[in-house]
Every structure is written in structure tokens, then in C-alpha cells.
Amino acid sequence: QNVRLFVANHISIVDGFVLAAVLDGPSFVAREKGLASLPLYGSIVRAMQCVFVDNVHDDSKKAAAAAIKERLLSTLAWPPLVVFPEGTTNPRAHPLLPFRTGAFRAGCV
């Protein structure tokens, strides 16, 4: 069975590049929808079929959850999804921030 969802700690911006190389082109759940509008970076994240979520707005969280569930249950060849449950990087001495529960709910479909 193919693994479709990875949940990982997010320490720096390098994490995404490392996981993209190791997992052979996964898609990501990204907190910053504005990233899709950046000239070069935006083209990359759109090509990777990222799911964007705005953690402030409930409708965005619901739409992202629905998109994640659809991909996890789909028979189509979606790339695996990577979720960073902290929702941001934390390069300080204590590398773990409190986890947002959405990443773990997605795995319960």
C-alpha cells in the first residue's frame, strides 16, 4: 500500500527541499496561500499541487481538510502529502512547537 500522508517536524525552510528529494516530489499542505503568487516559488508550489490553508479562517480550514481527505481516498495518482503540524518553522533551541490537530485528523480518514 502506498503511503499518502507524511507528518513531519518543521525546523527550517530546508525541510521542504529535503523531503521533496527523498519522497520523489511530494505535495505539501502550505499555510501561506500568498506563496502561490510569488514569481518563481509560486510556479513550483502550484506544480507540486500544494493544498493551501489559512489557519485563521474556518472556511479555509474546512476546504483544506476536504481537499486532503479527497486526495487520501482518491484512486488517482496524487503525490503523497506532507504536513508540518506546527504550522511554521521554529529554529530556536526548543525545536517543537504545539501541534495543530488537523494534520492528525487527516490521517484518520
Disulfide bonds with the S-S distance in Angstrom:
none
